[in-house]
Amino acid sequence: MKIKYELLKTCGKARVGKLHTNHGDVDTPIFMPVGTQATVKTLSPEELKEVHSGIILSNTYHLWLRPGEDIVAEAGGLHQFMNYDGPILTDCGGYQVFSLVKNKKKDIMEEGVRFKSHLNGESLFLTPELSIQIQNKLDSDIAMSFDECPPASASYEYMKNSVERTLRWAERGKKVHSNPNQSLFGIVQGGPHEDLRKYSAVETVKMNFDGYSIGGVANDDESKEDMYHAIEYAIPYLPEDKPRYLMGVGDPIDIIEGVIRGIDMFDCVHPTRLARHGHAFTRDGKINLKNAKFKRDFTPLEEGCDCYACKHYTKAYIRHLIVADETFGARLLSIHNIRFLIRLTEELREAIREENILQYREDFIKRYLGE
Amino acid sequence: MKIKYELLKTCGKARVGKLHTNHGDVDTPIFMPVGTQATVKTLSPEELKEVHSGIILSNTYHLWLRPGEDIVAEAGGLHQFMNYDGPILTDCGGYQVFSLVKNKKKDIMEEGVRFKSHLNGESLFLTPELSIQIQNKLDSDIAMSFDECPPASASYEYMKNSVERTLRWAERGKKVHSNPNQSLFGIVQGGPHEDLRKYSAVETVKMNFDGYSIGGVANDDESKEDMYHAIEYAIPYLPEDKPRYLMGVGDPIDIIEGVIRGIDMFDCVHPTRLARHGHAFTRDGKINLKNAKFKRDFTPLEEGCDCYACKHYTKAYIRHLIVADETFGARLLSIHNIRFLIRLTEELREAIREENILQYREDFIKRYLGE
């Protein structure tokens, strides 16, 4: 069975909905933690449930290289392989090809992309068909079409050709998609250009995907304004009865801005990567636990937070773990940071229901940025 | 209140007992996981409970350097600092001084030991009094007397002088020990020499400690035979109504041999260190998950094991995590390896109760070594 999106309430362009999947229902807007290599770094599936993760994301490119999609398929699919019975979304591998191997030569051809493995330099060739075939075998709940992610600085001409190629790739991928229990999303590209975003959205929607994502907004050289514009350019052309996913975005303010512009789903490595570097989200901004001022701070990371880390541990202890390079520190901060973003989406849903999302944004940003 | 040891059953020299502590009762013989820096690497306190850890060990030397015993005391002691409400034993720092800084100059004087921090080379001076004072502040359930751990290869003359100094250090430490809720153990040294082990045991017991440990058996240059002999030389002189702890030993066969010779408590970093290197204990010997033969092995680490890792994950998945350098792999293997040793002690208790411990040893070793 495919996923089904149910629109429950709107407030301006912001929407509250429910995503019905074969692995349970998910309230949207939602933040999806990233489990690149079939594990959300440092965490167990039980801990993901405890922070109310609705969907998690896993990376096709990484699983293709290690352990290989055939081994995952033999294990009974990704859910069984990693012991996660909630919904899983797999990306298409495109972003990884363009980001992980960005300093190496790659050939983008009509047929696909030739590039070198970031692990061992081996020459690899990924095509739209192969990306979908791998995802079919991984048996995620939601697969993504294979796309190109050009940098925002690419010329208009390049971007236009790229958008057209991504449309042809989407069509080719859709043709070979053969897993009846897996939904397939189309990806809107077009960089900072209004006409290209519109063109990409309109043409992608014509192919009738199970959901739509907006890609190419998490590049290093992208400004926040570019990102917000990209969403605004695309959203009017996306159908109301399908979920909308903003790829690679996990900054709290960006999530709020995305939701206000009509986005339902977000993902990012941000919360777990910050955790490994000793940083924690709080309502009053990010804090760096390595800071000496936390040495004797016997209060939780954030007063009022309901996560496991905040219920049982102090900043002083977590600081000690981080300074001593103990992975339990990264684990506690990962739990907290993911829970922080999920709570944010819970509050956004509530604000939409109560029709005060603009006030929520104002209050949140004022406190978060300390202005 | 001090700990109290209750002897319940013997079989030869092997004993089943119960250790009553301020943080719960513990069945002995028991294996104690090591939480060097106030955390058992990769694991949560809940996971330690789940594998039925009775007591955990933490390292005075490491906590002295980071975060410092005053911060732990301000947090309310080690239990509260690390959120572990079971019993905790702290070592004295002696072994770390002699092992972690073994390639650096250190001056062993009557007053104490001058050496350089393994973290930053800072000059440090640890004395018997300071070791006990630090442990008093850490507020562990069981503290250890400060001792010297000379290598087994030291001359008889050196060893004799060292044993005498360790006795004087034990007395000095006992004098300053002032935490009424903390028990204090004496340490028997003497290397491979029967007369020195006897002398050390007899003189240490005269000081009337709450328990006794046998040290200096986990040095790199110690043979298994030396270790077994060291136990045999000391045990006859230790009182029946006090617990006996063999320091730094965690090999399954050594645990069995120790129990047969009258040991009640063991500790070792072995199970968690092996885990981080991708190794798992099984009844049929240690396995290395990096081995390619486990790529498609969709069975648990060990059939019949009741640990979280074995209940939910396959060798193929854990292998993938280890190869991909994901810490959840080390976490699953740590859970399994600790549970393996704790189950071993559970079975040893049962074998003692049923008076068939020699048969148990024979069966275990035959299968473990594949003979």
Chai-1 contact restraints between the chains, C-beta under 6 A:
chainA,res_idxA,chainB,res_idxB,connection_type,confidence,min_distance_angstrom,max_distance_angstrom,comment,restraint_id
A,Q37,B,A324,contact,1.0,0.0,6.0,A-B,restraint_1
A,Q37,B,E326,contact,1.0,0.0,6.0,A-B,restraint_2
A,T39,B,E326,contact,1.0,0.0,6.0,A-B,restraint_3
A,T39,B,F328,contact,1.0,0.0,6.0,A-B,restraint_4
A,T42,B,T327,contact,1.0,0.0,6.0,A-B,restraint_5
A,R66,B,A324,contact,1.0,0.0,6.0,A-B,restraint_6
A,P67,B,H320,contact,1.0,0.0,6.0,A-B,restraint_7
A,A75,B,F298,contact,1.0,0.0,6.0,A-B,restraint_8
A,F81,B,Y317,contact,1.0,0.0,6.0,A-B,restraint_9
A,N83,B,H312,contact,1.0,0.0,6.0,A-B,restraint_10
A,N83,B,Y313,contact,1.0,0.0,6.0,A-B,restraint_11
A,F298,B,A75,contact,1.0,0.0,6.0,A-B,restraint_12
A,H312,B,N83,contact,1.0,0.0,6.0,A-B,restraint_13
A,Y313,B,N83,contact,1.0,0.0,6.0,A-B,restraint_14
A,Y317,B,F81,contact,1.0,0.0,6.0,A-B,restraint_15
A,H320,B,P67,contact,1.0,0.0,6.0,A-B,restraint_16
A,A324,B,Q37,contact,1.0,0.0,6.0,A-B,restraint_17
A,A324,B,R66,contact,1.0,0.0,6.0,A-B,restraint_18
A,E326,B,Q37,contact,1.0,0.0,6.0,A-B,restraint_19
A,E326,B,T39,contact,1.0,0.0,6.0,A-B,restraint_20
A,T327,B,T42,contact,1.0,0.0,6.0,A-B,restraint_21
A,T327,B,T327,contact,1.0,0.0,6.0,A-B,restraint_22
A,F328,B,T39,contact,1.0,0.0,6.0,A-B,restraint_23
